[in-house]
Amino acid sequence: MVEAVDCHCEGSTGKTPLGPLRKLFVTVVNVDRINMEMAHGESPSTNRFYRISDIVSGDGDDFQDFANRIIALTSIAAPA
């Protein structure tokens, strides 16, 4: 069984200088070994999975991607 926290964050469908915005559906999973094919089958609307261990570590590419997405969605100023 995959433990997951679904965070379906509906983004704007407008346009940015980089092109049209897509809706963002993320799932945070509480397992380090996950079969991504199975995970996508269980949650087909999810377009990005994150491991909770990567987020709480506060370091790495997945953490930075997650943080940047949350900052962009909430309009919170990024820490200096």
Helices and strands as residue ranges (DSSP letters): E 4-9, E 15-16, E 19-20, E 24-29, H 36-42, E 48-51, H 52-57, H 61-74
